[in-house]
Amino acid sequence: MSDTALLGLPGDNLDLYAVLDLFQKSKTIEEFEKSLNLEATGINNLDLDLDNKVDFIKVVTKQDKDDFTFVLQVAVTEKETQDVAVILVSKDEDKKITMQIVGDPDLYGKDFIVEPKTAATPAVTANPAYTGADPVTVSVPATTTVVVVETTPIVQYVYSPVYVPYYPPYHYGYYPPYFAAFTVMAVGIYHHNNYYHHGGYYGGHGGTVVIHNENNFNNYNNSRNTSNTVNHNKASGNYSRNNASTRPSAGTSASNRPSTGTSASTRQSGGAYASTRPSTSASASNKSSASTRPSSSSSASRSNYSSSSASRSTGSSRSSYGGGGGASRSYSGGGRRR
């Protein structure tokens, strides 16, 4: 499976390539958490509680000597927390640093892993017959090195003497002032907007990426958080039915829908209703009395209009929403009903 294919799972609304790219560029864990949850960043599009609003993602840090786990979590209810992904940063005995992000299997399926790409340095072979001004005198074998990881701001920070563990105080219903829950966008637009993050990373499903530090990952799994609500929604197909790909990107409210009737505010005074109604409405405008009766009979015209308008309004409501009770089902933003 390519890294561009949709999973058909809740994780489609949080691109882990973009998350890891943002993590590497952040100076502190607090900055990473804030940037991740800002609407302007455009990375967080996750909606696990299905309220059509983006969930706040908290970043919890765990450390065991030179091994770090940064756990991305969502408080789904007052009592349930769901882990979304975990970022593993480790330093081995040779002081080599590795970095990976692993998607939670409830949201991404099993073994969804992303890591920075490696770059191969081509071999250089000396040519004794070369007589130019800049000869190659020493042969150098090809090497493969990890790109960027050791020099990223966040890695330098967590391994520096000034590093202080960050403990976010946030919980369900209590979020930082900068976070304002915003509407989930269509998943197709979301992926299009974030695809440029994929260039420096590889992985996903079906690749050759494996966990570098199994001990670190296993320690995390011993305390992994799962939500019954998320598992129920997934098993019931609620995430598929309410997937962001079926929602308008900006929300189509009732005010933007074409009108099938004419409201009272558009009627003209003096009983001249027929002239302002659309020709598609079966109304009293088709009766000659509506346009030819003198103004003295306007009260009768209004009475006829009122009864026909009421019947038209009911029919219009049903046709607009595909069923009865249209007025009670109208809502703005193209969101889902809870």
Secondary structure, 3 states (H helix, E strand, C coil): CCCCCCCCCHHHHECHHHHHHHHHHCCCHHHHHHHHHCCCCCCECCCCCCCCECCCCEEEEEEECCEEEEEEEEECCCCCEEEEEEEEEEECCCCCEEEEEEECHHHHCCCCEEEECEEEECCECCCCCCCCCCCCCCCECCEEEECCHHHCHHHHHHCCCCCCCCCCCCECCECCCCCCCCECCCHHHHHHHHHHHHHHEEEECCCCCCCCCHHHHHHHHCCCCCCHHHHHHHHCCHHHHCCHHHCCCCCCCHHHCCCCCCCHHHCCHHHCCHHHCCCCCCCHHHCHHHHHCCHHHHHHHHHHHHHHHHHHHHHHHHHHHCCCCHHHHCCCCCCCCC
